[in-house]
Structures are given as C-alpha cells and as structure tokens.
Amino acid sequence: MKTYLDCIPCFFKQALFAARAALDDEAKIKEVLDRVGMLVSEIPLESSPPETGREVYRTVREVTGIDDPFKALKAESIENALELYPSLKQMREEAKDPLKTAVRLAIAGNVIDFGADPDFQLEKDVQDVLQKEPAINHYQTFKEKLASARKILYLGDNAGETVFDKLLIETMGKPVTFAARERPVINDATVEDCIRSGLDEVASIVSSGCDAPGTVLGRCSTEFLDYFKKADLIISKGQGNYETLSNEQSPIFYLLKAKCPIIAKDLGIKVGNTVIKYALQQRLGGYKPNMP
C-alpha cells in the first residue's frame, strides 16, 4: 500500500505523541516536529506508510535520546490484557465455535494502538468486535487452510495485543513461529514484550529484523525471510503489517480493525470495521463479504 498525502498529518501527530511520551521538554519536542517537517519533502509516496514511520520514530529517538518512549505504556497494556485473559479464555470455552471466537478476540486485541488511537477503550471494544460481523469475513477459508497448515508464521503487532494472540495460538493447537519487531517502535511488540505477555509459552518467538512499524520485507532478516517464504499460512495482525504486505501474493490472512480512513478505503470498508481477509481470495474466485 502506498503513502497518501492524508498520511502526512498523521506522521506529525504520531511524532508529537511519541515525543511527549518520551520527555517533558517543549524545546526538544519542537525540534522533533521540525525534523519531521524536513522529512516531508523527501517522503516517497510510492513507499508504504510504515517505511516513513520508521524514519519518524528514528528521529524521535535521536532527538529525545529515549530508545523506547512507550516502554511504560506497553508494560501497562500487557498487564491490562493479562487481567482480561481469564475472561477471554472463558468466552472461548463457552463458544459454539472456539476457533472463530479466538480469531475475533485476536482482532479485538488490535484496538490497543497508541499510534492510531491512543484513546481506545479495551473492554468495550472487545465486546463490540465480538458482537459485529467482520466487513470482510474469510473465516471459513482460514479454518480450512489451518487444518492442513504445517508451517505457520504469525506477524505480531502491538504489545498488549500479544496476550490476545496467545489465546488464538493456543486454540489453533499447532506449532507457530511468532515474529516481533527488531527494536522498539510505537507500541509494537518486541521479543522482550512477547516474553512479558507469556507468548513464548505457546510459540517460538523470532525478530523480523525490521525496525519499522510493519513488515518491510526489504528490511527483514534472512532468517525471517526464510520463515516467510516457507510458511503455508501467515497470520498478519494490524494495520502496519497490512500496509507493508497488501501487495504480496502469499498465503496471508489479515486480521485487523480499520482505525484509519485511508486503510478503510483501501479495503473498501468503513472506519471501525474489522476484517478477516485472505490475500489470495481473489485468485480463488473473488472475495465474499460477510462469508460465514
């Protein structure tokens, strides 16, 4: 997915939020915004938003001297999600289709996003996602592909979200390799964050080698690319991974909530809608919205 002009104000918004999370120094925060402003003329619109986001957050780190501005917020989001975990398990166990419920809960976890929506309400959003059908719903295809999958790669997104990912991986009951970010960026999960949430109990955790808020294949490690190429089922969480991989013809299932009008438009849905979208569905005969 390319970068749109509408993305540029969002880069400033995220830079401001990250800088204020890092320190309380208006002069330094202004310097961050000045530096980001200088980046604008060099933003290639043909690149994905996370590629520019990588430069924005590198600027925040350089100016503030803080490597992980969202460290405390990530820890808090993980703790909050862990407190919900027993009730999430109960929802799954009481469901007629535990796998479907686990997939929907994994999408619900995608609301934990300090970059796109720092004012999210976790418990309310979980209930909303469970009650509303996804705008694009390839769940049946997911269930069928999962049954025969031997090599599963799971692309993580936000730190607190990994608790919800853990529930889905448990429910799938198959070996999974989980890819985290190479270094802190926004509130995306690093290997350290995954271990804090207990994800290492159900999956093998690796770094993607990429320090962007998405999966930019050209910046990923050789080890990760080997997992990516050999996987017969890839689960991609969140907007950043969709933005960087939406043109890939690979067996990817995108699980996300559209929090951005640009991404919603690209998907052909409304802001606030959720999707379970199979990247190869069109090659299998076209996608069918709200397919049960």
Secondary structure, DSSP 8 states (H G I E B T S, - for coil): ----TTHHHHHHHHHHHHHHHH---HHHHHHHHHHHHHHHTT--TTS-HHHHHHHHHHHHHHHH--S-TTHHHHHHHHHHHHHHHHHHHHHHHHSSSHHHHHHHHHHHGGG-BTTTBTT--HHHHHHHHHHS--SEE-HHHHHHHHHH-SSEEEE--BTTHHHHHHHHHHHHTS-EEEEEBSS--TTB-BHHHHHHTTGGGTSEEEE-S--SSS--GGGS-HHHHHHHHH-SEEEEEHHHHHHHHTT--SSEEEEEE--SHHHHHHHTS-TT-EEEEETTTGGGT---TT--
